[in-house]
C-alpha cells in the first residue's frame, strides 16, 4: 500500500527527467485522497486575503443540472495560501441576478487534497433556463456567476448559440477577446478546445510573464492555473456562461502523445517519469475546471471524452486526442509523408474512443453533430506545387484514423457533422472530403478552426506562406491569423459561423470586428461564405 505522505511529498518536489522512476501503484495516491477525513476543519473563514481570487465558473450543462465551481485561494500564486484543513463553503443558486429568489442551496467541503477547489452538481433545475450562483465562506462572498441549463433532449429548438475558443498563452497577449465574449447577449455556452494554460517558463521579452520556470510538480501546475485564472477578462467570461472544456497538449507538455513526452530519448525511463508529470497535470486541470465528478483523474488517467445534447439541434461529441494517441509519425514536425503515416495501427483517438464516437454519431437524433476536439481534421498540404508537407501532430499525421472517420461519414451519413478545432493559432473554414487528394470526391462534413485568444501575439490578417499553398488545398475556404474567437448560431436549417478578430492583443486597447462569416446548410455538407 502506498504511503500517501510520501506520495504527497513527491507531488510537490521538482521532477528531474532522468533521476526518478516510481511504480504504477503510486498513481493510486491521487485516487484515494478522499479517504483522508481526519484532518482539521476550519469552522470560520479567516484568511490572509479575499479567498475567491480565482472567481467562479460553471459548466457541463444538462437539462436539469449544471456544475458550479470555485477555489479558495487567498494567495493564489503561492500554493493558494490555505491552511491544511477542510473548509465548509456555502453555495446558493437563484433565478435572479440579485440572488433574492434562491432555488437551491447547500454546503460543500473544500479539501486540501483538491487544493480547496469545489464543484457542486446542482440538481433539480428547470431545463433551458438561466440561473445565478455564488459561494460564501465566513463573511466573504464570491462574485456572482451566471449559468444556463441545457434544453431537454429532443425538444424542438428554433436556435442555439455558442462561442468557440482555444489557446490562451498568458505571456503572449492580453485576454481582450474574453472581455468582448463576456458581453455577448445571445450565447448559451462557451466551448474551449484546449491549451487553457501553457507549461513553459518565464520569458522576459513577452507582454506578461509566467510565474515560474517550466512547471512539473503539482504545486507548479496549481500555481500556473491560478495565474491564468487571476485574469479579470477570463473570470468575466467564466462568470457569464457555462463552459464545455477539453484539453490539448500544453495543459501537460507541448506535443505529448499518450505516455510519450516531447523529449523521449530513453523510452522506458522517460515514459515512467512522464506519467508522473501527466498525473499531476491532470489533477490540477480537474481541480480548476467545472467538470463533472466522473472526470476526476485516477493517477495519470482521466475520463474526458463525453457527450452532451442540446434539444433537437446539437449533440457535442467532446473528444480527447492527446491521452490515447500513438506517437507522432515521421519524428513529428511538418514533414513529407513517411511509411509511419500509413500505419493502420496508428491512432489519434485510441480504439475505444473511436468506437464510442462512431456509435454516438450513428445513433444521434439531433440536427447537428459537433466534434469538439483539439486539432484540425482536414488536410493541410503546406508546400506549394508538387510533393507536400503536413503537420504530423494533427489528423494529417494519423491517416488511418482520418480515413476511417471520413469513410464512416460518407457511408453512414450522420446528420450534419461539423468539426470544431483549435491549436494552430489561426482561423480556418474547410470542407471534410472523402479523399482529400481527389478534390472531386464527396464532401462529407464541415470544419471550423478557431484562432487563439492570445497565443502568437497580434498575428496578421494573412501570411504569404499560407497564401502560397492555399491553391493546393481547394477544400480550404478561409484562412486568417489574427486573434479572437468564433461565434456559432444554429437553427434547424442553417449553421452560421462568425470569425471575430482583434486589432491587437499586445496592448489592452484592442478592438474587435467581424472578419468573415460562413454557413452550412442542413443536408448539404461543406462551408459557404456569406
N, C-alpha and C positions, 0 to 999 in steps of 0.2 A: 504494500500500500504506500502511495506517495506521501511523503511528509509535506503537507501543504505549506508550512512556513518556509521550507527550503525552496519550494517552487515559487512562492511569492518573492523571495529574495532574488531568484533567477529573473523573474519578470521585470524587476527594477534594476537589474545590472546591465552593463553595456555588453552586447553580444559581439565577440570577435569572430569573424567569419570562419576561422580555421582552428579555434582552440577550445571548442565546446561542443560535445555531442551528448545528448541525453536520449534515453529510450522513449518509445512512443507512449509508455504508461504515464509519463509526466504530463501529457496533454490532458489527462483526465482532471487535472487540478482546476482548470477553468470551469469544468462542468459541475464540480462539487462545491463551488463557493457558497451555494445557498444552504449548505449543511451547517455553516458556522453561525449559529444563532445565539451563542453565549457571550457575545461582545456587548459592551455597554450601550445604553440607549440615551441619546441626548434629548432630554424631555423638553427643554426650552431652547429655541434658536438663539444662540449667542455666537455671533461670527465676527471675524475681523473686518468684514466688509459686506456690502449688499450681496446676498447669496445667489441671486438669479442673474449673474453677469452674462450668461450664455443665452438668455432669452428662453423662448418656448417654441415648440414645434408640434405638428400633428401629421398624421399620415395613415396609409393603408385603409382608405375608406371602404367600408362595407355598407350595405343598405341600412343596418340597424346598429352599427358600431363604428368607432374610429379610435385610433391610438393618439393620446396626447403625451407629450414628453417635456421634461426639463432636467437640469442637472444643477445641484448645489455646488457653486464654485466661487467662494468669496475671493480667492486668489487663483484665478483661472490658469495662469501661466506658471504656477508653482505647485503643480500636483493637485490643484483645486483648493488647497488651504483648509480642508475639513478635518475635524478630529476623527480618529479611528473609532467610530461609533455609528450605530444605527440612528437615523433621524426620521421621525414621522413628518410627513408632508400632507397637508390637506389639499384637496383639489375640488374645483367646482365647475360645473358646466351649465350654461344658461342659454336662453333663446333670445337674449338681447345683449347689445354691446356694453351696457352699463352693469351687467351681472345682477340684475334685480329679479329676473324670473328664473331662478335656479331650478333645473330639472333633474340634476344628478350631482351627488357629492360623495366624498369618502376620504379615507386616509390611506396613504401608501408609504411604505418604509423605504427610505433611501439607505443603501448599504455601502460600506467602503469597498466591498468586492466588485461592485459595478460603478465605482467612482462617484457614488452618491447621485447617479442618474436614475431616473424613474420613468417608466412608461405605464400608462393606465389604459386598458382597453375598456372604453366607456360603452356599455351595452344599453339596449332598450331605447334607442333613439329613433326618431322619425326618419324615413328614407328621404333622400334628395332635399336635405334641409340644412340651413346654416345654423351653426352654434358658436358660442364664445366660451372660453375657458381660461382658468388661471390656477396657480398654485400658491399656497400660503404656508409659511413656516415662521413660527414666533409672531413677530409684528411685521414681518416683511411679506409683501405680496409680489408675485411675478408680474411682468407685463401681461396684458390680456391678449390672447390669441383667438383667431377665428378659424373655424374648420367647417367641413361640409361632408355629410354622409353621401353615399352613392345612391343612385336610383335603384329601385327594385329590379332584380334580374328579369329581363324580358319585357319590362314595361315600355310602352311607346314613349320615345323622346323626340321632340322636334329639333333639339340641338344639344351639343355638348362641347364645351370649350376648355382647352388646357394649354399650358406652356411647356416647352421642351428646353432643357438647359444642360450644360456639361462644362467641365474643365475650368477650374477657378484657382489658378496659381496665385497665391496671396502676394508673392513678391513682384509679379509681372504687371500688376494693374489694380485699379480700384474696382469695387463691385458696383459700379454705377448702373449696370444692367438690372441688378436686383432692385435698385431704387425705383426704376420705371416699372418693373414687373410687379412690385408690391402695389402700385397704383392702378393696375388693370381692374376694370369693373366687371367683366363678364367671364372670368375664368373660374372653373370649379376645381382645378387641380394643377400641380406642377410635377413634371416628370424629370428626374435627374438621372442621367445615364453614365455617370462616372467621373472620376478624378475630382472628388469632393475636396480632398487635401492633396498636397504634394509632399513627398518624403525628403526632399533634398535639404542641404544645409544652407547656411547664410551666404547670400551674395550681396555685397555692399554696394554694387553698382545698379541695384534694382530700385523700383519705385518704393517698395516696402520691403522689410526684412523678416525672414523667418526667425524663430526664437531659439534655435539650437543648431548644432551640426546635424548631419543626416540622422534621421530617427530610426532606432532599432529596438528600444525597450518599451514595455507597456506604458511607463510614465512618459516617455518621449512621445508616443503616439497620442496619449491623452492630452498632453500639453499642445501638440500641434493641432488637434481637432479644436481644442479650446481657443487657440489663437484665431483660427478661421472663424469660429462662431462668435468671437467678440466683434466682428464687423457688423455695424448697425444696419447696413443695407441687406445683408444676408439674413439678419434677425428679422427684419421687416418682411421679407419675402416668406420666411417660415411662418411668421405670425399671421400672414394674410390668407394662406391657402394650405390645405393638406398636400403632402408630397408623397410620391412613389419614388423610391430610390433604388438604384443598383450601382455597383462599383465598377471600376475598370482596373487599371494597374497601379496608379500612383497612391491609392489607399494603402498599398503594401510596399511595392517597389516597381520601378519602371520596367515594363515589358516582361514581367514574370509570367511563367506558364506553369500552372498547376504547382508542382513542388520544385520547379526549376527556377533558380534565381537568374537575374540578368548576368551575374558573374558566376559561372558554373564550370570551373576548370577541373575540379576533383569531385565527380558526381556524387558518390556515396556520402562523403563527408559534407560537401556543400549542401546537399539536399536535406540532410538531417538538421543542419544549422538553419537553413532557410525555413523549414517548417516551424521552428521555434519563433522566428520572426513573423511568419504568417499568422501563427496563433495569437500573438499579442496584438497584431494589427487588426485582425478580425474582431478580437474582443473590444478594442477601442472603437471600431466602426459601429458595432452593435450598441455600445454604450451611448453613442452620440446621434443615432438615427431613430426616427419614430417608426421602428419596425415592430411587428407582432412578436410575441414571445417565442413562437416556433422557430424564429430565426436565430435564437441565442446560440452562439457557437459552442461546439464541443472541441476544445483544443484547436487544431488547425482546420476544422471542418465547419461550414456554416451553410444552412439552407437559405438560399437567396432567390432561386428561380421560383416563380409563383404566378398566379393568375388572378386578375380582378376584372369583374364585369361592371358595365355601366349601362343599365337598361337594355334596350334592344339595339343600341348604337355601337358600342365598343367593347371588345374584350382585349385587355392588355396582357400579353404573354411576356412576362418580365424575365429576361434571360441573364445568365451568368456565363460569359465566355472567357473567364480567367481561371476559375478554380479547377476545371476538369479538362482543359485543353492539353494536347500533346505539344511538344516543344516546337517553336517556330522553325520552319524548314529553311534550308539553304543558309544557315548561320544568321538568320534574322536580317533586319535591314531592308533596304529596297534593292532588289536583285532581279536578275534574269531567272527564268524558271530553271529548276534543277529536278532530278528524279524524286527527291523527297516531296515535292509539290503534289505528286500524283499518287502518293502512298494511300491506298484505300483505308488503312487503319488510322491515318491521321484524322484528328477531330478537333474542332474548336469548342464544342459543347459537351463532349462526352456522350456515350450511347444512351444512358438513362435519360438525360435531359432532352436529347434529340427525340427519343421515343415519346416522352411527355409532351413535347411541342407538337409533334405530328398528331398525336391523339387529340390534343386540345384544339388544333386547327380543324381537324376532321369532324369534331363534334360541335363546334361553335355554332350558335344560333344568332349571333349578332351581325350587324351590317358590316362593321369594320373590324378586322383582326390586326391588332397592333403588336409588332415585335419590338418591344422596348429593350434595346440592347446596346452594346458598347461601341463596336467598330463597324465601319461601312461593309455592307454585304456586296454591293455592286462592284464590278471590276473597274479598276483604275490603272490603265496602262500609262506609265509615267515617262515613256520615251517616245518622242515623235518618230513617225516613219516605221521602217522595218524593225523587226525584233520587238522587245518590250521589257520593261522592268515593273515590278509590282512590290507593294509593301507586304512583307512576309508575316507581319503581326496582325493583319486584317484577314477577312474571309478570303482575300486573294491568295493567302498563303495556305489555305486549307481547302483545296479544290474538291476533295471527296465530300466534305461536309456541305459545301455550297452546291455541288451538283445534286446531292440527294435532296436538299431543300428546294432547289429550282424544279427538279423533276416532280417532287410532291406537289408543289404549287401548280404546275402545268397539268398534272394528271388528276388530282383531287379537287382542284379549283375551290378552295375555301373562299368565303366571301371577302373580297376586297382586302388582300394582305398589304400592309404598309409597314415597312421597317423604319424605325427611328434609331439614330445613332449619333455619336459624338466623336471624341478622341482626337480628331485631326485639326482642330482649331480653325475650321473654315466651314462655310455653308455650301451644301451641295443638294441638288434635286436630281434624282436619277431614276431611270426605269430598271426594273429587275427583269433580266432576259433568261429564256430557257437555255440559250447558248450565247454567251457574251461575245464569242469570236465570230458569230454569224448574226450581224445586225438585223437580218430579215426574220430571225427566229421570233417566236411568240414572246410578247411582253406578259409576264406572269405576276407582276406586283410593282409596287412603287417604294421609293426610299427618300426620306428627308433626313439629312445630316445637319445637325446644328453646330454652329461655331462655338467658341469658348466664351465664358464670362470675362476672363482676363488673361488666360494663358496665351503667350505670344506677343503681349504688348498691344499696341494700337492696331496693327495689321494694316491691310490695304484693300481697296475695292477688288483688285485682281492682281495677278503676278504674271510676268512674261513666261516664266517656266511652265505654269499650268496652262496658260493660253496656247502655248506651243503644242501641247499634247491633246487638248480637247478635241480637235478634229478626228483623232484616232479612237475616240470614245463617243460615238454618236448617241449612246444611251444616256450620257450626261447632259442635262438640260440647263444647269445653272451652277455657277461657282462664284463665291465671294469670300474674302479673307479678312473682313472686319470682325470686331467683337459684337456680342449681343445675345439675343435669344430668339426662339421660334414660337409663334403662336398658331395654334391649330383650332379650327372651327369645323365641327362635324354635324351634318344633317343626314337624314335618310337618303338623300340623293347626291350629296357632294361632300368632299373633304377639301377644305381650303387652308393653306399654309402661308403665313406671312413671315418673311425674314426681316426682323427688326435689328438694325445695326447702329453702333455708336460711333460718333465722330472721333472719340479717343477714350482711352482708359488710363493713360499715364498722368492725367490730371483728374480732378474731381468735378470738373465742369463739363464733361462730355454730354452731348445732346444725342437724342435718338431719332431715327427716321425709319420708314418702311422702305427697304431696298427692293424687294420683289415679292410677288405672290404667285402661288401655283394652286391648281385644283386637281383633284382626282374625281372622276365621275363614277357613281355606283355602277358596277358591272363592266367598267372599262378600265383595266389596269394601265398604269402609266400616268406621268405627270404632264400637265398642260399649263403653260404660263398664262396668267391673267393679263 
